[in-house]
Every structure is written in structure tokens, then in C-alpha cells.
Amino acid sequence: MGEFANQTVSLTVDSLPAHGNVTVDFDLFIIRSMDGNATNSVQGPDVWSLTANGVPTPLLNTSFSNIVPNAALGFPQGYFQAYPGDFPTGNFPYQTGAKLTNKLGFVYAGAVLDAVYHITKKIPHSGGVLQLNFTSAQTQDITDESWGLKNVIISVSP
């Protein structure tokens, strides 16, 4: 699913069997010039989150960066990102934790910039309906920064 821009995409699963936990497993595509923790008025920060109904805190609230050194003006180390930590405290090099980098073919400013992250979150949940909200608060147009989802799997356990 995707490409998506600065928006929320919701997935609702109803008629769940009796359970005490839900595991959400998916691949997240971070596409083109996501700027991670950058804090100037144009580039960022680009925060991405996952929330679920009935869970008071986000399952994931972080930022991602594809800005490699040759694409980061004035930042020879590239732009840092919060993932695998939380935003705003996490501070890791661009594309940390990605299972695939710069292989999907999304081009920005003459360079392939993309990353795939495999994310798994187990949450306490016992209701019959689960609503997941995947949200990006990116700062630029979809042709500059975007994201997508693939292989979303929801499983329940006692």
C-alpha cells in the first residue's frame, strides 16, 4: 500500500477471536528524502507513528532518514534518525535498522533513496475490534518524501 504522504492510514480488523495480545508485523517503506531528526523549517523533522485503539501510548513514535552524506548539505555524516529509538530522544545514523537500503528504485535528486524496515510490535489488547493508525508527519510533498506498507500481518495470542 502506498505511496502515502503526510497523512494517517487506518486498518481496522473486526470480529477478532478471544485474546489478550495482538502482534502487528509489517514492512515499512521509507521513500526518497525522509529527513529524520533534521529540525530546520523545510527538511524536518519527519516523524512516523503507529497507534492502536485502546492503547494509551503510541506503539511506535520515531523518525526515519534516507539522507546519506552526499545528499545532506552541510552534514557530512548524513541526517540522523530516531529509529530504532523514540522521537525526539533517539539519535542514530540514517537507515539504521533497515533490512534493505536503496534497492527499491525510488530516485530523488539523481540518487536512489529508500529503505525497508521490518517492524513487529506486540501489544496488550483484548477487544473484538482492532484499529491501527499508521501516521506520517512529514514536512514535504509526496514527490519528495513518502512511505508505504507491505506484508501487514495481525495475529492474536492469549
N, C-alpha and C positions, 0 to 999 in steps of 0.2 A: 504494500500500500504506500502510496506517496507518488510524487514528491509533495511534501507539505511545507507550509510557510510558518509565519508567526501565528499559531493557532492551536486549538485543542482538538484532538481526535479522540472520540469516545468509543469504547467497545463494551456492550452490555451482554452478559450471559445470564439467562434466567433458568428457572427450574433446576437449579443445582441440587444434587443429592445431599443428604445429611453429611456434614463435615465440620471440622474445626479449623482447618487451614486450607489456604489456596496457594498454589505455586504458579507464578506467571513467568513464562520463559519466552524470549523473543530475540530477534536480531534487530538492532537499531542501526540504520544507515545515517551517517553524518556526512552531508554532501556539500561540496565546494568550500567556500571560505568561512565556515563557522570559526569564530574568533575567540572562543573560550572565555578566559578571565579578563580580556582586554577591557579597559574602562574608559576609553575616550568616547566622545559622543556619537561617533559613527560606527566603530567596529564592535562595540560590545558593552557589557558582557552578553554572551549568548547562553542563556540558562535554559535547561531542559528538565522537565519533571514528569514523574509518574505518581498519580494518586489513585486511591480506591475508596469507594463508598464505605462508610463505617470505620475507616482507619483515620485517626485524627492527624497524623503527620504524613508528609509525602514518603512514598516508598523510595523515591529517588529524587533528589533536587541537586543538580550538578551543572557543569558546563563542559563543552567539548570543543577542541580546537584542531583544525586541519592546517593551521598556518605554520608551515615549515620555514626554516631560516631564510631561504631565498625569496619567500613571499611576505616576510614580516619586515616592513620598513622600520629601520631603527632598532630592531630586536634580533640580533644575530643568533639567538637561541630559539627563535620562533615564539609563538604566543603560548602561554601556559593555559592549562585547563584544570578544572576542579576534579573531574573523574580520574581515578576511582573513589575520590573523596566527595565531600559535600560542598556546594557553593554557599558561602563565599570563602570558606577556610581551606579547601583543597587547593594545592598548587603543584601540578605535575606537568612534565613536558607534553607537548602536542602529541595526540594519538596514543597516549599511554593506555594500555589495556585493550587496544583494538586487536581483533583476531585477523583482520585483513586491512591493509592500508594501500591506498592509491591504486586499486586494481579494478574498480567498477567503471572507470572511464569518464567520470564527471570532470569536465575541464573548467578551470577558472584562471583567467589571466595567462593562458597558454600552458598551464600545468594541470596534471590530473591531481585533484584534491578530494579524497573521500576516505571514509573509514567505516568498518563494520564492527560493532560491539555486540557480543553475545551477553545478554543480561538475564539473570534469574533472580527472582525475589519471592520468598516465602512469607506469607502474611497470615496473621490470625483473622479468620473470617468464618462465620457460621450461617449467614443468611442465605436465602434462596436465590437472591439476585446479586450479581457482582457487576459493578460498573467501574471500568478502568478509564482514566483520563490521561492521555499522553499529550503533553503540552510543551511547546517551544515558545520562548520569549526572545526570539532572535531579533536583531536590530536592523536587518537589511532585507531587501527584496528576494523573492523566491529564486530569481535567476542568479543571485549572488550566494545565498545561503538557503539550504533546505535540509529536509530529513525524511526518512521513510521507515517503515516497519515490514518485517517478513518473518515467517515461521512463528507466529504468535500461538503459544500453547498454554491452555489453562488446565490445571489438574487440581483435584481435591484430595485431601487426606484427613484421617481422624484428628 
